Amino acid sequence: MESLNSADARAFREEVRTFFAEKLTPELRRGARRGTSVFLHPDIADAWQRILHQQGWAAPDWPVEYGGTGWDEIQRYIWAEEYARAHAPGLSPMGLKMVAPVIMHYGSPEQKATLLPRILSADDRWCQGYSEPGSGSDLASLKLRAVREPALAEAGGEDYVLNGSKIWTTHAHFANRMFCLVRTNSEGRPQTGITFLLLEMNTPGITVSPIHTLAGEHEFNQVFFDDVRVPVSGRLGAENDGWTVAKHLLTFERSGRYAPGLGAYLDMVREAAESTGWLAHEGNRERLAREAIAVDALRAIELAVLEGGGPSDAVRPSMLKVLGTETSQRIDLLALEVAAEWDGSLDNAPDAIAIAMPKYLNNRAASIYAGSNEIQRDLIARVVVDQAA
């Protein structure tokens, strides 16, 4: 893309590279390279976010009025490429990329003034209360009940009283806040009785129970609500209109820049393969090249979007989610095969080999969460059929 090679773009890229060279410590880089999930340990992610916050670069996608950088699309893509190339720690998307945009769009002035600065500075850690036992991809069937009652406090007002549970709640054991979908009306279409709430995780009646992954990691949880009181002031948007808020948020959850991170990880796998006999097989070299082409193709789509082209807005999040997650899983499989050729201690292994198995197991869910890829393909097909009609 010509705009990526302009004099201004090259100068900006050099500024970003200089920043990473000066501020990204070896400890933080190693923590990122040894991470097996998009969600690093909060201590690593938060430490890096505070460094970015001091620079004013913690939220490139935010509007300037809320603390964003004011960068254009080209600068943000260059940032993503250099971020991945430097192996900087990924930040939790729960606050910065998911709940923050809906607070900006639907929040009251008080909610914006209170919550957004704490997200930006990493003072708050958020988790997402969406999925329930029996309500995953079919999110509209959720049942966590919220009944409106007079508040117990002398100040008066009203509370929502929550009973039920959420599941697959990533990093709920680290979070101090949750954005949550609850059922406030059971009549009519399921989508019309959902409300979007913001709540504090230390509220009486909340219990967090760990769920360990196949990789042996504690990333997920089931969260139980037993007569949990949430002030009505914690609602985002109108009562029974939470589905509208959730759809707005899912646009951010299902979109993103996949190619920079996938390219950086593929480079790690290639480096690791050079330390084993895996590349001696011609078929393996071809498979590695095929994934490099897939990453380049994904990058071309992402760059076309920046130029105002590419897939339509109606299908773009679904298309990028399918292509990004499935390419990622194929690269994970290559890494696992490379690791099988390593005959030394994992302590001394290249990073891609050391994390190959837990990363492979963890990332099997990538084509399921945030809306399964089967559902994404169905959404794409519906749009294509409608456009052809």
C-alpha positions as CSV (number, residue, x, y, z in Angstrom):
1,M,0.0,0.0,0.0
2,E,1.4,3.3,-1.1
3,S,0.2,5.2,1.9
4,L,2.2,2.9,4.2
5,N,5.4,4.0,2.4
6,S,4.9,7.7,2.5
7,A,7.5,9.9,4.1
8,D,5.1,10.7,7.0
9,A,4.4,7.0,7.5
10,R,8.0,6.1,7.5
11,A,8.8,8.8,10.1
12,F,6.0,7.6,12.3
13,R,7.1,4.0,12.0
14,E,10.6,5.0,13.1
15,E,9.2,7.0,16.1
16,V,7.2,3.9,17.2
17,R,10.3,1.6,16.8
18,T,12.4,4.0,18.9
19,F,9.7,4.0,21.6
20,F,9.6,0.2,21.8
21,A,13.4,0.0,21.8
22,E,13.6,2.4,24.8
23,K,10.5,1.3,26.8
24,L,9.9,-2.4,26.2
25,T,12.0,-4.2,28.8
26,P,13.3,-7.7,28.2
27,E,11.1,-9.0,31.0
28,L,7.9,-7.7,29.4
29,R,9.0,-8.9,26.0
30,R,9.7,-12.4,27.3
31,G,6.3,-12.4,29.1
32,A,4.6,-11.6,25.8
33,R,6.5,-14.2,23.8
34,R,5.8,-16.8,26.4
35,G,2.1,-16.0,26.5
36,T,-0.3,-18.7,25.3
37,S,-3.5,-16.6,25.0
38,V,-4.7,-13.2,23.9
39,F,-5.1,-12.6,27.7
40,L,-1.7,-12.3,29.3
41,H,-1.3,-12.4,33.1
42,P,-2.7,-9.0,34.2
43,D,0.5,-8.1,36.0
44,I,2.4,-8.1,32.7
45,A,-0.4,-6.5,30.7
46,D,-1.1,-3.8,33.3
47,A,2.6,-2.9,33.7
48,W,2.9,-2.4,30.0
49,Q,-0.4,-0.5,29.7
50,R,0.8,2.0,32.4
51,I,4.0,2.6,30.3
52,L,1.8,3.2,27.3
53,H,-0.5,5.5,29.3
54,Q,2.4,7.7,30.4
55,Q,3.2,8.1,26.7
56,G,-0.4,8.8,25.8
57,W,-0.5,5.7,23.6
58,A,-2.6,3.2,25.6
59,A,-5.8,3.6,23.4
60,P,-5.0,4.4,19.8
61,D,-8.5,3.6,18.7
62,W,-10.2,5.9,21.2
63,P,-11.4,9.4,20.3
64,V,-9.0,12.2,21.4
65,E,-11.6,13.6,23.8
66,Y,-11.4,10.5,25.9
67,G,-7.7,10.1,25.8
68,G,-7.0,8.6,22.4
69,T,-4.0,9.4,20.2
70,G,-5.6,11.1,17.3
71,W,-3.8,8.8,14.9
72,D,-5.3,8.1,11.5
73,E,-6.0,4.6,10.2
74,I,-2.6,4.3,8.5
75,Q,-0.8,5.2,11.7
76,R,-2.9,2.8,13.8
77,Y,-2.1,0.0,11.4
78,I,1.6,0.8,11.5
79,W,1.3,0.8,15.3
80,A,-0.2,-2.7,15.2
81,E,2.5,-4.0,12.9
82,E,5.4,-2.6,15.0
83,Y,3.6,-3.7,18.2
84,A,3.5,-7.2,17.0
85,R,7.0,-7.1,15.5
86,A,8.4,-5.9,18.9
87,H,6.6,-8.7,20.7
88,A,5.0,-6.2,23.1
89,P,2.5,-7.6,25.7
90,G,-1.0,-7.6,24.5
91,L,-3.5,-5.6,26.6
92,S,-6.8,-7.1,27.8
93,P,-9.4,-6.1,25.3
94,M,-12.2,-6.3,27.9
95,G,-11.8,-2.7,29.0
96,L,-10.0,-0.8,26.3
97,K,-11.6,-2.4,23.2
98,M,-15.0,-3.8,24.3
99,V,-16.7,-2.0,27.2
100,A,-15.1,1.4,26.6
101,P,-16.7,2.0,23.2
102,V,-20.2,1.2,24.5
103,I,-19.7,3.4,27.5
104,M,-18.7,6.2,25.1
105,H,-21.8,5.6,23.0
106,Y,-24.4,4.7,25.6
107,G,-23.0,5.9,28.9
108,S,-24.2,8.8,31.0
109,P,-21.8,11.7,31.6
110,E,-21.2,10.4,35.1
111,Q,-20.4,6.9,33.8
112,K,-18.0,8.2,31.2
113,A,-16.2,10.5,33.7
114,T,-15.9,7.8,36.3
115,L,-15.1,4.7,34.3
116,L,-13.2,5.7,31.1
117,P,-10.1,7.2,32.9
118,R,-9.8,4.1,35.1
119,I,-9.9,1.9,32.0
120,L,-7.2,3.9,30.3
121,S,-4.9,3.9,33.3
122,A,-5.3,0.2,34.0
123,D,-6.8,0.9,37.5
124,D,-9.8,-1.2,36.6
125,R,-9.8,-4.8,35.3
126,W,-13.0,-5.8,33.5
127,C,-14.5,-9.2,32.6
128,Q,-17.4,-10.0,30.3
129,G,-20.6,-11.6,31.7
130,Y,-22.3,-13.0,28.5
131,S,-22.3,-16.7,28.1
132,E,-24.3,-19.0,30.4
133,P,-24.7,-22.7,30.7
134,G,-26.9,-23.4,27.7
135,S,-26.5,-19.9,26.3
136,G,-23.3,-19.5,24.3
137,S,-23.5,-18.8,20.6
138,D,-27.3,-18.5,21.1
139,L,-26.7,-15.6,23.4
140,A,-30.3,-14.3,23.3
141,S,-31.5,-17.3,25.2
142,L,-29.7,-16.1,28.4
143,K,-31.5,-16.6,31.7
144,L,-29.7,-14.7,34.4
145,R,-32.6,-13.0,36.1
146,A,-32.6,-9.4,37.2
147,V,-35.7,-8.2,39.2
148,R,-36.1,-4.5,40.0
149,E,-36.6,-3.8,43.7
150,P,-36.4,-0.8,46.1
151,A,-32.8,-0.3,47.3
152,L,-31.9,-1.4,50.8
153,A,-29.7,1.7,51.4
154,E,-31.2,4.7,53.1
155,A,-30.4,6.8,50.1
156,G,-33.3,5.1,48.3
157,G,-33.5,4.4,44.6
158,E,-33.8,1.0,43.1
159,D,-31.6,-2.1,42.5
160,Y,-31.6,-4.9,40.1
161,V,-31.5,-8.2,42.1
162,L,-29.6,-10.8,40.1
163,N,-29.8,-14.6,40.4
164,G,-28.2,-17.2,38.1
165,S,-24.7,-17.7,36.7
166,K,-22.3,-16.8,33.8
167,I,-19.7,-19.2,32.4
168,W,-16.5,-19.1,30.5
169,T,-15.9,-15.7,32.1
170,T,-12.3,-14.9,31.2
171,H,-10.1,-13.6,34.1
172,A,-13.1,-13.0,36.4
173,H,-10.8,-14.0,39.2
174,F,-8.6,-10.9,38.4
175,A,-11.4,-8.5,37.5
176,N,-12.9,-5.9,39.8
177,R,-15.7,-5.0,37.4
178,M,-18.0,-6.8,35.0
179,F,-20.2,-5.8,32.1
180,C,-23.1,-8.2,32.1
181,L,-26.2,-9.1,30.1
182,V,-29.3,-10.0,32.3
183,R,-32.9,-11.0,31.7
184,T,-35.3,-8.3,32.8
185,N,-38.3,-9.5,30.7
186,S,-39.3,-12.9,29.6
187,E,-42.2,-11.9,27.3
188,G,-41.9,-11.5,23.6
189,R,-38.8,-12.1,21.5
190,P,-35.8,-13.1,23.7
191,Q,-33.7,-10.2,22.5
192,T,-36.3,-7.6,23.7
193,G,-36.0,-8.5,27.4
194,I,-32.2,-8.1,27.9
195,T,-30.6,-5.3,29.9
196,F,-26.9,-4.3,30.0
197,L,-25.4,-3.8,33.5
198,L,-22.1,-2.6,34.8
199,L,-21.3,-4.1,38.2
200,E,-18.5,-4.5,40.8
201,M,-17.1,-7.9,41.4
202,N,-16.9,-7.4,45.2
203,T,-20.6,-7.1,45.4
204,P,-22.1,-9.4,48.1
205,G,-23.5,-12.6,46.6
206,I,-21.0,-13.0,43.8
207,T,-18.9,-16.2,43.8
208,V,-16.2,-17.0,41.2
209,S,-15.5,-20.7,40.6
210,P,-12.4,-21.6,38.5
211,I,-12.5,-23.6,35.3
212,H,-9.2,-25.1,34.2
213,T,-8.4,-25.5,30.5
214,L,-6.9,-28.6,28.8
215,A,-3.6,-26.8,29.0
216,G,-3.9,-26.8,32.8
217,E,-4.3,-23.0,32.9
218,H,-6.9,-21.1,35.0
219,E,-8.2,-18.6,32.5
220,F,-12.0,-19.2,32.6
221,N,-14.5,-19.2,35.4
222,Q,-18.1,-19.7,36.3
223,V,-19.6,-16.8,38.2
224,F,-22.6,-17.3,40.4
225,F,-25.0,-14.6,41.4
226,D,-27.1,-15.1,44.6
227,D,-29.4,-12.1,45.3
228,V,-26.7,-9.7,44.0
229,R,-27.9,-6.1,44.1
230,V,-26.8,-3.8,41.3
231,P,-28.0,-0.1,41.4
232,V,-30.1,0.9,38.5
233,S,-27.5,3.6,38.0
234,G,-25.2,0.8,36.8
235,R,-27.4,0.2,33.8
236,L,-26.0,1.1,30.4
237,G,-28.6,2.1,27.9
238,A,-32.4,1.6,28.4
239,E,-34.0,-1.3,30.3
240,N,-34.8,-4.2,28.0
241,D,-32.6,-2.6,25.3
242,G,-29.4,-4.4,26.3
243,W,-29.3,-6.4,23.1
244,T,-28.8,-3.2,21.1
245,V,-25.8,-2.4,23.4
246,A,-24.5,-5.9,23.1
247,K,-24.6,-5.9,19.3
248,H,-22.6,-2.6,19.3
249,L,-20.0,-4.2,21.5
250,L,-19.8,-7.4,19.5
251,T,-18.8,-5.4,16.5
252,F,-15.6,-4.5,18.4
253,E,-15.1,-8.0,19.8
254,R,-15.3,-9.7,16.4
255,S,-13.3,-7.2,14.4
256,G,-9.6,-6.4,14.6
257,R,-6.2,-6.5,13.0
258,Y,-5.2,-10.1,12.8
259,A,-2.3,-10.1,10.3
260,P,0.3,-8.2,12.3
261,G,0.1,-10.6,15.2
262,L,-0.1,-13.7,13.1
263,G,2.9,-12.6,11.0
264,A,5.0,-12.1,14.2
265,Y,4.0,-15.5,15.6
266,L,4.7,-17.2,12.3
267,D,8.2,-15.7,12.4
268,M,8.7,-17.2,15.8
269,V,7.7,-20.6,14.5
270,R,10.1,-20.2,11.5
271,E,12.9,-19.3,13.9
272,A,12.1,-22.3,16.0
273,A,11.9,-24.6,13.0
274,E,15.5,-23.6,12.0
275,S,16.7,-25.1,15.3
276,T,15.2,-28.5,14.5
277,G,15.1,-30.8,11.5
278,W,11.5,-29.9,10.7
279,L,12.5,-27.7,7.7
280,A,14.5,-30.5,6.1
281,H,11.2,-31.9,4.8
282,E,10.2,-30.1,1.6
283,G,6.5,-30.5,2.3
284,N,7.0,-28.7,5.6
285,R,8.7,-25.7,3.9
286,E,5.7,-25.6,1.5
287,R,3.2,-25.6,4.4
288,L,5.1,-22.8,6.1
289,A,5.1,-20.8,2.9
290,R,1.4,-21.4,2.5
291,E,0.7,-19.9,5.9
292,A,2.9,-16.9,5.1
293,I,0.8,-16.4,2.0
294,A,-2.4,-16.7,4.0
295,V,-1.1,-14.0,6.4
296,D,-0.2,-11.7,3.5
297,A,-3.7,-12.2,2.0
298,L,-5.3,-11.3,5.3
299,R,-3.1,-8.2,5.5
300,A,-4.2,-7.2,2.0
301,I,-7.8,-7.4,3.1
302,E,-7.2,-5.4,6.2
303,L,-5.3,-2.7,4.2
304,A,-8.0,-2.6,1.6
305,V,-10.5,-1.8,4.4
306,L,-8.3,1.1,5.4
307,E,-8.5,2.4,1.8
308,G,-12.3,2.2,1.9
309,G,-12.5,-1.0,0.0
310,G,-12.5,-4.7,1.0
311,P,-15.6,-6.6,2.2
312,S,-18.7,-4.6,3.1
313,D,-19.3,-3.4,6.7
314,A,-22.1,-6.1,7.0
315,V,-19.7,-9.0,6.6
316,R,-16.2,-7.6,7.4
317,P,-16.2,-8.5,11.1
318,S,-17.4,-12.0,10.4
319,M,-15.0,-12.6,7.5
320,L,-11.9,-11.3,9.4
321,K,-12.9,-13.4,12.4
322,V,-13.1,-16.6,10.4
323,L,-9.9,-16.0,8.4
324,G,-7.9,-14.8,11.3
325,T,-8.8,-17.5,13.8
326,E,-8.5,-20.4,11.3
327,T,-5.1,-19.1,10.1
328,S,-4.0,-18.9,13.7
329,Q,-5.1,-22.5,14.4
330,R,-3.2,-23.8,11.4
331,I,0.0,-21.9,12.5
332,D,-0.5,-23.4,16.0
333,L,-0.5,-26.9,14.4
334,L,2.8,-26.1,12.6
335,A,4.3,-24.9,15.9
336,L,3.2,-28.2,17.6
337,E,4.9,-30.3,14.9
338,V,8.1,-28.2,15.2
339,A,8.1,-28.7,18.9
340,A,7.9,-32.5,18.4
341,E,11.3,-32.3,16.7
342,W,12.9,-30.6,19.8
343,D,14.8,-33.0,22.0
344,G,16.1,-30.7,24.7
345,S,14.7,-29.1,27.8
346,L,11.7,-26.7,27.3
347,D,13.4,-24.3,29.7
348,N,16.1,-23.7,27.0
349,A,13.8,-24.1,24.0
350,P,12.9,-21.3,21.5
351,D,9.8,-19.5,22.7
352,A,7.5,-20.9,20.0
353,I,8.4,-24.5,21.1
354,A,8.1,-23.8,24.8
355,I,4.5,-22.6,24.4
356,A,3.4,-24.8,21.5
357,M,1.2,-27.3,23.3
358,P,-0.6,-24.9,25.7
359,K,-1.1,-22.3,22.9
360,Y,-2.4,-25.0,20.6
361,L,-4.9,-26.2,23.2
362,N,-5.9,-22.7,24.3
363,N,-6.5,-21.5,20.8
364,R,-8.8,-24.4,19.8
365,A,-11.6,-22.2,21.2
366,A,-10.8,-19.2,19.0
367,S,-13.1,-20.5,16.3
368,I,-15.9,-20.9,18.9
369,Y,-15.8,-17.9,21.2
370,A,-17.1,-14.4,20.1
371,G,-19.6,-16.2,17.9
372,S,-18.6,-19.6,16.4
373,N,-17.1,-19.6,12.9
374,E,-20.1,-21.6,11.7
375,I,-22.4,-18.8,12.8
376,Q,-20.1,-16.3,11.2
377,R,-20.3,-18.1,7.9
378,D,-24.1,-18.2,8.2
379,L,-24.1,-14.5,8.7
380,I,-21.9,-13.9,5.6
381,A,-24.1,-16.2,3.5
382,R,-27.3,-14.3,4.5
383,V,-25.8,-11.0,3.5
384,V,-24.6,-12.4,0.2
385,V,-28.0,-14.0,-0.6
386,D,-29.8,-10.7,0.4
387,Q,-27.5,-8.7,-1.9
388,A,-28.0,-11.1,-4.8
389,A,-31.8,-11.1,-4.4
